[in-house]
Amino acid sequence: MSTHQPPLPQAAPAAPDRQAAPGGPYPGYVSPIPVVRTHLGHAITSEWTKIRSVRSTIWTLGVFVLLVVGIGLLAGAVVSNSSSSDDLSDNNALSLGFFGLLLGSMCIITLGVLTTASEYGTGMIRTTMVACPSRARVLAAKAIVFFAVAFVITLAASAFVAMTQVSMLSDVARTPTGGEWLKGTVGVSLYIALLGLLSLIIGSIIRHSAGAITIMIGAVLAPLVIALFMFSSSLEKVRNALFEYSIPNQLSVFYSNSLSDSGPSGWDPLWIILGVTAVAFGGAYALLEKRDV
């Protein structure tokens, strides 16, 4: 004897505006959320929002400006009050900007590393890659935004210091030429921005903030320090090479005040750092495509 089975519930009829048809369950439905094909501009906007909204950017750039402007004005004041026209007759007034930019470059290096490595430390990189699956686009957007910020801030600070120092030392130092003005402002700003961009790339490769910052500071200071302790005559060529291609010496070239009699001159340091950065960028892209986030 069979028991009574209750009737199975029937599916509700489809709504008039959601009639099933070939191509999908609700072909007549239109999402209120617009679907837009993303491009590099969207990634740049996202990275710009990130870099201007975190406190590390304000702190590092603030300290950078303080170092460049403060040390530059202090050096100009000390030299103008303690030097005669004979002491600086062969040097232009822009050369004193070197000291502030050398110390300030540490801030740009730190910010460059944090732009990429900090996302790996916090896990934010996963959200970034979900929002923008194209890893090359993410890396390119970070590079463009950071380079623009670093270049503009460095140019503003170095140009202000240059104009102030020229006015302070007009009686004891010779007036810079147009080419020296270009190298001492635009040229050195491009170099500092590329140095920071190289730090960003190293941060993407290392994925660890402290490790990447240590590597970059070592790259800036170690060659010069090692060369200072090479007293043997058999190491003279190595010592000269370390002096000539050390980052402090390449910075001084932009102020026509090289630490050595040979090595890079003119705009050579800019092409060197550009080549190194391009090679590092290619390596970072290859690793980014192969490794998990």
N, C-alpha and C positions, 0 to 999 in steps of 0.2 A: 504494500500500500504506500503510495508516494505522498510526501508532504507537500503542502502548498508553497510555491516559491513566489516571493513578492516581485512585482515587475521592476525591471532595471530602469533607473532614471535615464531619460532621453536628453541628449544635448540640446541646449537652447538654440533656437534659430539665430543665425548670424544677423547682426545689425545691418540695416539697409546700406550704411556707408562703409561696411566692412565685409562685403560679399566675397566669398572665396573664389578665386579665379586662378588660372595658370600664371606662374611667376611668383607666387607668394601667398601666404594665408590672408593677408589684408592688402591687396594691391591698390585699393582706393584710398588707403590711409596715407596722409602726408604729415611727416614729423614737423612739429613747430620749431625744432632746433635746426638751424641752417647748417648744411654740410658744405664745408669749404675745403678745397684742396690746399694743404699746407705747403709752405715754401720757406726759404731761408729767412725771409723777413719776419715770419712768426717766431722762429727760433731766436733771432736777434732781439726781438721785443721781449721775449721771455728772459733771456740772459741779462738784458739791461735792467729789467725789474728785479732780478736777483741781486745783481752787483750793487745797485743803489739802495737796496732795502736792508742789507745786512750791516751790522755795526762795524765789522772788521774793515770794511771799505773806508768808512769815515775816519776811523782811528789811524789806519796805515797811511792814508793820503794826507791826513792832517799832520801827522808826525813828519811825513816827507816834506811838505811845504815848510814846516817849522824849521827843519834842518837846513834845507836849501837856502831859504831866505835868511834865517838867523845867522848861520855860519858865513854866508856870503856877505851880509852887511857888516858883521863883526870883523871879518878879514879886511874888508875895504876900509873900515874906520881905523883899524890898527895900522895898516900899511900907509894910509894917507897922512897919519900923524907922526909916523916914525921914519919915513923914507924921503929921500930927495929925488930930484929929477934925474940925477945921474944913476941912481940905483935901479930904476925901472925904465930907462930910456930905450932898451931893446925889447921890452915886453909890452903887450897891449893890456888894457885894463880888464879885459874879459877873463884873463887867466885865473883870477882868484875864485871864480865860480866853480872850479874843479873840486875843491875840498867839500863843499856842501853837497854836490851831486854824488860824490863818491860814497859818502855816508848815507845820503838819501836813497841811493840805489838799493840798499838793503830793504827798505820799506816796499819798493816796487817789486823786488824779488819775493818778499813775503806775500804780498797781495796776489801776485801771479800764481804762486803755489796754492794758496787758499782757494782761488777761483775754481780749481778742479779737484784738488785732493780733499778739501773739506766735505764735498758731496759724497765721496767714498767713505769718509769717516762717519758721517751721520746716516748714511743709507739713502739720502735724497737722490742719488744718482739713479736708483731704480725708478722713481717717479719721473725723473727727467727722460729716461729712455722709453718709458711707457707712453709719455706724452709725445715724444719725438723718436720713433724707432730708428731713424736714420742717424747712425752714430757719427758719420762724417759731418753731417749737418750740425750736430750738437757741438762737436769740437771746433768747427769753423766759426759758429756763432760765438762761442766763448772767446776764441782768438780775436775776432773782429771787435767785439765790445770792449774787451780788456785793452787791446792795443790802442783803440781810440781814446779811452779814458786816460791811460797812462801817458800817451803822447800829448794830449791837450793840457793836462795838469803839469807835466814837466816843462812844456813850452811856456806856459804862463809864468811858472816860478822862475825858470832860467832867464826868460826875457826881462822880468822885473829886476832880478838881481843884476843882470848885465847892464841895463840902463842906469841903475843906481850906482854901480861901481864905476862906470865911465864918468858919471858926473862927479863922483867923489875923488877920483884919481886923475882928473883932467889936467892937473898942474904937474903931476909927477910921472905919468905914463903916456905913451903915445896913443893917438886915437886909432881905434880898430878900423880896418878896411871893410868894404862891403862883404868880401869873401869870409873874413874872420867873423863878422856879425852872423852870417848865415851858418857857419860851422858851429859857432858858440851858442846858438839858440836852436835852430831847426835841426842841425846835424846831431848835436848831442842829445836832443829830445828823441829823435828817431832811434838812436843807439840805446838809450835807457828803456824806451818802450819795447824794443826788440829783446833786450836782456830780460825784461819782465815776461815777455811772451815765451821766451825759452824756458823760464821758470814755470810758467803755466803748463808747458808741454812735459817738462820733467815731472811735475805733479801728476799729470795724467798717466805717465808711465809708472812712477813709483807707487802712486795711490796712497801715500802716507805723508801727511803734512810735515812732521818733524824731519823725516828722512830726506824729503825733497829740498826743504829749506837748508838743511845741513850740506847737502851736495852742492847747491848753488852758491852758498857762502864760501864753501871750500874752493869752488871753481874761481871765485873772484879773488880771494886772498891767498890761497895756497901757493900758486906759482911764484908770486912776488916774494913771499916769506921764504920759500925754499931756496930761491935764487940768492937771497941775502946771506945764506949760510953755506954757499958753495965757494970755498976759498981755494980749492985746488985748481992749479992751472990746467990740468987735464980736463976739467969740467967747464972750461971757459965758454965753449960753444953752447953747451946746454944752458949755462947761466945766462948768456946773452939772449938765447931764444926765449927763455922764461921771462926775462925782463921785457923783451920787445913785444911779446904776444900776450902778456898779462892784461887783464881787463883794466886795472888802474892806468897802465901806460897807454892803452888804446883810448881811454877817456881823455887823457892829457893831450893826445894828438889833436883833438878838436879845438884845443886852445893854443896850438902851436908851441907846446911846451913838453915835448916828449922826454921820457926818462932815459932814453938811449939815443945814440947817434944814428942808428940804423933801424930797420924794421918798418912797420906800417907807417904811412904818412898820408897826408891829404884826407881823402874819403875812404881809404883802405879799411879802417876798422869797421865802417858801416857795412861794407861788402862781406867782410869776414863773419860778423855776427849774423848777417842775413843768410849766408850759406849754411852756417851751423844750425840756425833755427829751422831752415827749410828741411835739412836732413833729419833733424829731431822730430819735426812735424810728421814726416813720412813714416818714421818708426813708430810714433805714437798712434797714428792712424792704423797701421798694420796690426799692432797689438790690440787696439780697441776693437777691431773686427773679429779677432780670434778669441779674446778672453771674455768670460762672463762678467756681468756687472755685479 
